[in-house]
Amino acid sequence: MSIRIDQKKCVGCRKCSEVCPGTLIVMEDKKAVMKYPKNCWGCVSCVKECKAGAIDFFLGADIGGNGSIMNVKSEGDILHWIITKTDGSTSVIDVDRRDSNKY
């Protein structure tokens, strides 16, 4: 599991580096960079915090994702998890933040 940070979309807000529990995301030239992607825990905290949509989570074959990527857009308390498959098709899973710990 790993993330990908799009340097063109990154606005340098530092939120991703602040929430990464493994302190794997650092700032270089005012942009977020993950030094050791293979060490990513897959918690997706950085994906949820990135308002610029610059961070994608790679869904590898080991977890059934077969190369899909996942990103999130926030709308109030609603998180729209967007999964883009390798064929270009997308699926959206909506989660209410207020209900996220009930499962």
Secondary structure, DSSP 8 states (H G I E B T S, - for coil): -EEEE-TTT-----HHHHH-TT--EEEETTEEEES-GGG-----HHHHH-TT--EEEEE-GGGT-TTEEEEEEEETTEEEEEEE-TTS-EEEEEEEGGGTT--
